[in-house]
């Protein structure tokens, strides 16, 4: 595997089922290294914290301790942008899943071929 070119950032709060499904789909469909940053906004859902701490696919996990509903999502998005160490950044909602293999390679190919969409 090559050095990661893509950071995937996810912000979540109390949505273990969705977040776990997304991460599992990423693990099964990525065809090269990615940097995965997950920010949890003070979840209280049973089992979520343990899952996130044990998940080795996550490159960086930031677990906020206090909820700030008015600003927490935008603050987390800004933190992902600041933390990302790769050339490209993809921010995802925690309620999607991937089913197509090689989507990263295909997407990066398009981004690198067509400078006007960067």
N, C-alpha and C positions, 0 to 999 in steps of 0.2 A: 504494500500500500504506500502511496505517496503522501507527502506532507499535506495536511488539510488545506483546501482552498476555500471551503465553505463553512461558515458558522450558521448553525440553526439555533435560534433563540425562541424560548417558550416561556410565557408568563401564565401562571395558573394559581388557582385558589380553590381548595375543597372539591376537586374534580378528579379523584383518583382513577376511576374507571376510564374516563376519557384520556387522561394524561398517560396512563399505562398503555392503553391501546395505541396511542400515537407513538410512543417510544418503541414499543414492540414492532410496529409497522416500519419505523425507521430502521431498526436493527435488521429487519428481513429484506429491505429493499435498497439500502445504500450499497453502492459498489465501490466506494473509496472512503478514505478517512474524512470524517467531519468533526468539527468542534461543536459540541452540544452544550448550550448554556440553558439551564432551567432556573427560573426564579419563582419561588413559591411565596405568595403573599399571606403569610401567617395562617396557613391551613390548620384546621382542628379535626379534620376527617380522620377517623380511626384507620391506622395502617398506612396512611399516605406518607408520613414522615419516614417511617422505617423503609418503605419501598424506595423512596428517593435516595436515602442515605446508602442503601445497599446496591443500587443500580450502577454498575460499572461503566455503562455506555455513556453516562453523563460526564462531560469534561469538567464543567464547573456548575456547582449547585449553590445557589444563594437562597437561604431560607430567612425571610423577614420574620421578625418576632411580633410585630404590631401591625394591625390593619389600619390603613388610612384610605378608606374607600374613594375619597374625592381625588386623590392624586397617585395612589399606589400603582395603577397600571402604567401611566405615563412615566412615572419615576423608574419603574422596572424596564420599560422599553429603552429609556435613555441609558440605563445601566448596561443592558445587553450591548448597545452600540459602543459604549465605552470599553467594555470587556473583550469584545470580539478581536481576535488576533489574525483573522484570515482576510483574503482579498474580497470575498463576497459574503453577504449577510442575508439570511432569510428568516423573517420573523413569522412564526406560526401561531395560530389559535390552537388551544389544547384539545379541540374537539374534531380534528381531522385525522385521517389515516391514509397511508400510501399503499397502493397495491401493485404499482408498476416498478419492476426492477430497472436499474440503470438510469433512473430519472435524474440523478445528480450529474452524471457524466454528460447526458444529453443536454441538460439545462446549462451546465458550464460551457459546453461546446458552443451553444447559441450565444451566450453572453460574451465569450471571447471572440467569436467570429464577427459579431455585429456591435461595434463600439458605440453606436448611437443609442443602444438600449441600456447602457451602463449608467 
